[in-house]
């Protein structure tokens, strides 16, 4: 197996209890749970483990690891039945992953996250227990104001029971609040926001909804089925679903003063750097209202290279906002 | 007898120690445990044993020497209760969280993700519930484990920060200050780490500046060096929440202004239902309302209000209202 003596032993100690606890486990599942590649499990593991055991090394003293087809079994390895306690790195990694969802009161997972964090601390090696406790107290995610625990809990329930949800939703595509019915297929969390992916029966389209834009939601009695091939991971990887229609390719110039800030904060798919220090960002979307709201904060630091239609739309929205301040000098659609 | 590979020898030694009902002397190991039964000299064998003990201890094996147990035996033993995990009972809801975390692993490497994966496997070992849940509803509830949030966040920096925070160890790194557009060396006493809107932040005392600062992990521009220096204490009044997740208009130190902003009915509810400490909201007929807040950075406030476009109007203070007017006018004129 790859790695030096200690690393190999660490891998073996990770794998053996997993097999002991699930005799006949598939190699692919074992690889996924242990993080050790399948080929190492298939070829290196038996070669190493089957030569080990306890004196006097009679057949029943030697570990017997057998891979039949794609299934793994083990005998005579009771001394490795239990997994090793969590290392400091493992405990901190798991605690960090849980830290963000621990909310006071009702959250999407109720008390489960808090109780899991406590179990993590109880599962570490004693010599690092104090460090893990200190880390737990010092590493966290201040709950976002507006973390919509109640809405996400309801969506979780809807996905679990496969019942339709009626909701009032603010769409950044249209800039309007409207009622709609959705069949939730899955939820995911990314970048501190919760997203629901589901079918909107009226349009027949699968859409993405951000939970903090749901004003109100209730479960209905209408049930549905989640398609077998639905993969919520795809939506997390590829981002929110764009509305139907051809995406617009918008090129936005950020002046030299704002360029470095834009590179860090503005959601563009491509960047071009220019000798004068400015950058041009390319965004492909047909959610133009959303793009307008992303650009308005930049004020005079941005200019739209193309298309003209979006330049006009941005100016129109800025002009409409300007009118709130008593300045009705901008004429809409003047270009 | 040929000398066997080190990993095989270590595994045999550990096996023998674990399988033994009492302490195992070196005499019982030499000549009996595979890997200690070749023709090496007594001195070489002892050195081999010393190296192997160190290796096992480095692995976290609580290997201890017992001068004499209740039956008069002396030798080495592994404190099983300190080494192995006791049975962990996982509830259904806890199992869903673990299964969803497991599914959320991107599998694209990174030391923290590897640690998370092995931690999940250990915690879930007693709960076949976790395996079953992966095939069911948990498949549709995908959580971002947060430590693999983005390409810049993954990596040794995050792991090193976390360990330094846990162990209260000063660290040194090069950091890109976005505002000043310059990179410089920092020595920091870490106080905590926070996650907010997809970014990890390290918070600690910047030794050169003598002030507590927040550092975005993605702006680290070097390897992080943990310093072998004395201990430090975290001040009793330190709060992570004062440094991570703070609204942009409250970040800068300085004189505060009170601002009032009117929001349209379409968006007012987002503000009124999620007030921060120090903010108030007064509803108006028609469903809109007015938010009152305190800001120390009016430029950041202008940007935040501008994002709402026609759905927000800053009412006061007058000078910030004038700045917003100029802000929108500049957009119209571009």
Interface residues (C-beta under 8 A of the other chain):
Chain A: X1 X4 X5 X6 X8 X9 X10 X12 X13 X14 X17 X18 X21 X22 X29 X33 X34 X35 X48 X49 X51 X52 X53 X54 X55 X56 X57 X63 X79 X80 X82 X83 X84 X85 X86 X87 X88 X89 X90 X91 X92 X93 X94 X96 X97 X98 X99 X100 X101 X109 X110 X111 X112 X113 X115 X116 X119 X120 X123 X125 X126 X127 X131 X132 X134 X135 X138 X139 X140 X141 X142 X143 X144 X145 X146 X156 X159 X160 X170 X175 X176 X177 X185 X186 X187 X188 X189 X190 X191 X192 X193 X212 X213 X215 X226 X230 X232 X233 X236 X260 X261 X264 X292 X293 X294 X295 X296 X297 X298 X299 X300 X302 X303 X304 X311 X314 X315 X317 X318 X319 X320 X321 X322 X324 X325 X326 X327 X329 X330
Chain B: X4 X5 X6 X7 X8 X10 X11 X12 X14 X15 X16 X18 X19 X32 X33 X34 X55 X58 X59 X60 X62 X82 X83 X84 X85 X86 X88 X90 X91 X93 X94 X96 X97 X98 X101 X103 X111 X112 X113 X114 X115 X116 X117 X118 X119 X120 X121 X122 X123 X125 X126 X128 X131 X137 X139 X140 X141 X142 X143 X144 X145 X146 X147 X149 X159 X162 X163 X165 X166 X167 X168 X178 X181 X190 X191 X192 X193 X194 X195 X196 X197 X198 X234 X240 X241 X244 X245 X265 X266 X267 X269 X270 X273 X274 X275 X276 X302 X303 X304 X306 X307 X308 X309 X310 X311 X313 X321 X324 X325 X327 X328 X329 X330 X331 X332 X333 X334
